[in-house]
Amino acid sequence: MPRLTPVRLALVTMAVSLPALAQSSAGAPTSQATAASPPAAASVVAPAAPASTAAPSNAPKPGPSPYSALVQKGDRAYLTHDYDAAIAAYREEIQKNPNGALGHYRLGEVELAKGNFEEAEKSWQTALRVAGKDEGTKSKLLLVLADLKERQKAYDEAVARWKTCADHAQTTGTGYPATATERIKRADEWKKISADAAEVKARIEKRVQEADESMKKSSK
């Protein structure tokens, strides 16, 4: 067998390697090529969400806030106890939107804070008339109107209004019927306390009067 010189050995090695290299390039990529480039799966973006989870095209879009700039202005003034400025803002809102219950409702709140019970009553009654089918707002108005009569110690009227609150809550599913029931109980208790106090006061006044008459007779 002839001796292979370094040059011949290199040529033989190249001859053996070229067919293997050609076959490797025609088939799967070599491990070096695979390491250099990321796998195909890694370059694929995340699949889109299933059609069932996508928002329907006819989904309702959120509308504008019911709180106008004037109502917000009045609210800020109310929170700082600037009641006159709050009243001015709410009245301007009412002029702009007389059939909106919110302006009347807010005006009643600030009138109550000032101790103007009659004005608060008027504002809330107006809000109740223009509330339309807004049962949630009606529930709030019925509640504050009943509470107003309690504040005025008109317990018979307060009980009647709390019963209206309870009936409305049960009929419409809005409001808090349990609150109305509790307030009716409390109003009845206050009625009894007031009646008992009136009787005690009358007895005291009678005894004072009798004592005065007795002293006048004894002084003669």
JODA-V68231 format. One record per pair of residues at least 12 apart in sequence whose C-alpha atoms are under 6 Angstrom apart, sorted by the first residue. I is the first residue (numbers start at 0). GAP is how many residues later the second one is. D is the distance in Angstrom with one decimal. If there is no record, write none. Layout:
<<I:GAP:D> <I:GAP:D>>
This chain:
<<69:19:5.6> <69:23:5.7> <73:12:4.1> <73:15:5.0> <73:16:5.9> <89:13:5.4> <89:17:5.8> <98:31:5.5> <100:26:4.5> <100:29:5.8> <100:30:5.4> <103:19:5.1> <103:23:5.2> <104:19:5.6> <104:22:5.8> <107:12:4.0> <107:15:5.0> <107:16:5.8> <135:38:5.9> <138:36:5.3> <141:23:5.7> <145:12:5.1> <145:15:4.9> <145:16:5.7> <154:32:5.8> <158:25:5.3> <161:18:5.2> <165:14:5.5>>
